[in-house]
Amino acid sequence: MTKASKKGKIGTIEEFEGLYPEEWLLLEVLEANEQEEVTVGRMIAHTPTRAEIFEELRGTIIKDVALVYSGDMPKKGTLVLF
């Protein structure tokens, strides 16, 4: 099990997805578009293990956060449990 890495860096979703492929990203939302999709955020934590992100989220007092997976979306018919 990997410990969630905390960064604090500000960047776009695209930058973070490139830096941390196939990982869960917990971000403080700094900017969003009209569809309320995060465009710019501050990294709170990232890890390949979803459970570690939820542990980090429990201790977060920031009100506007986003949870993003930087990998490919599951294929149609794949069961995903959260």
Secondary structure, 3 states (H helix, E strand, C coil): CCCCECCCCEEEHHHHHHHCCCCEEEEEEEEECCCCCEEEEEEEEEECCHHHHHHHHHCCCCCCEEEEECCCCCCCCCCCCC
